[in-house]
Amino acid sequence: MDYQTHHKPVVVVGAGPAGLTAAYELSKHDIQSVIIERADKVGGISRTETYKGYRFDIGGHRFFTKVEEVQEVWKEILEDEFIQTPRMSRIYYDGKFYDYPLALFKTLKNLGPYQSTMILASYLKAKAKKYLKLNSEAETFEEWVTDCFGRRLYRIFFKTYTEKVWGIPCNQIRADWAAQRIQNLSLKQAVLNALFGGTDAKSLIKKFDYPRLGPGMMWERCQEILEADGSPVHLHTEAVKVEREGMRVTKVVAKQGDRTFDLVGDHYINSMPITALVHRLDPPPPDEVLEAARGLKYRDFLIVSLVVNKEHLFPDNWLYIHSPEFKVGRIQNFKNWSPEMVPDSSKTCLGMEYFCSEGDDIWEMSDEELIKLASQEAINLNLGIKPDDVEDGCIIRQRKAYPVYDGEYRQHLQVLEDYLTGFENLQTVGRNGMHRYNNQDHSMLTALLAAKNIAGEDHDIWNVNVERSYHENFTNEEWSKVKKQSAKQDAESEPLTTVA
């Protein structure tokens, strides 16, 4: 067997947004890297899949951020290949569609006077308890949402969908996730918005940038730039071992088909799941670290892409399906993200998204069964689809799509963070690399900081505030506060050199 050793200043594991952003930032400092990716294409969960000319996301990916350096990276890589896409989404519940964000008067009309009155009473009761400090600090998703919105609204607009996504009861999900993903929404603000106009919530922008051929276009272009600059990206290549001497990584053993080779660098950046990283360390870490890694959980995901013989179906980018009688959790209309995602303008391509876990009933369904299920649910949702309208479909399964914030995740993650930050030349970044429910821009932010550390700066990427840096709620002023830049590179350290 041809066993080779490849040297680069930096070895990057994973070619999703985090791994590629780290390599891209390093290249701007004239530091070359080598990137390995287990899949057949770059982009991770932000890739774009193609089926018979139809292009679709693995979940929708909006390109909007208030982190200026992330915005600059997007524009540098894709330049004028973005289009402006109007944002529209709705919630389906109990046979009716509700605007998202909730439009007060339309919502009250759909719910009817009795239900609306009960929701208001429930909301006021929750606020009274909070004012009188009758509640202890919320620890679970259920407690957090109920404290903010009241139990009635929680049961209608939060409980069912959230349990579809995570596959566990809301009282077993940490409040951290709610605070991160739905902060700044309130009934009070909904009333003010309805009366006076405007919007206040972080993720509720009216339009966003979108690559005309999908998000994978961004990362495929980034791959081209890196390879032209001497930083190769190896696909179908898995990190099977991460060798170390004490708290210093010495090499990554990679496997590509039947070929195994060593990757040796001065620094290492990881974006594969943190649990996989820990289990690939050789020699293994202490037992308590391995036990913590085994305690972290993930939620898997699959998408049924349906080709529908209809020019127009609904105007939304995506629909949230809250009604429990439907297994589908979210529906993407890719033509409404970019017309170029659909090769035939007389047809529509829908992404029926099912949140599941590897080995459960939905995951184990055959492709034929899944297409049949998704087609029937699309028809039953009254989206304007008739049985003969669905012409074709394909399935994409995505393992470890979402880090789970269960009751024990925080203590397990702290053990891993404490251990991994002790390494001299290893940093772990991104959604799975840090087991944090990051959006694309935040994953990129952690990668930028990791690359800047290698270039001589000093940032604690684990202390980037996830809640405040999430999406539109994070400002450039706040970005400057998380930067802890060193005055200059340590004069005694040996500078990195570019290896051809």
Secondary structure, 3 states (H helix, E strand, C coil): CCCEEEECCEEEECCCHHHHHHHHHHHHCCCCEEEECCCCCCCHHHCEEEECCEEEECCCCCECCCCHHHHHHHHHHHCCCEEEEECCEEEEECCEEEEECCCHHHHHHHHCHHHHHHHHHHHHHHHHHHHCCCCCCCCEHHHHHHHHHCHHHHHHHHHHHHHHHHCCCHHHEEHHHHHHHCCCCCHHHHHHHHHHCCCCCCCCCCEEEEECCCCHHHHHHHHHHHHHCCCCEECCCEEEEEEEECCEEEEEEEEECCEEEEEECCEEEECCCHHHHHHHEECCCCHHHHHHHHHCCEEEEEEEEEEECCCCCCCCCEEEECCCCCCCCEEEEHHHCCHHHCCCCCCEEEEEEEEECCCCHHHHCCHHHHHHHHHHHHHHCCCCCCHHHEEEEEEEEEEEEEECCECCHHHHHHHHHHHHCCCCCEEECHHHHHCCCCCHHHHHHHHHHHHHHHCCCCCCHHHCCHHHHCHHHCCHHHHHHHCCCCCCCCCCCCCCCCCC
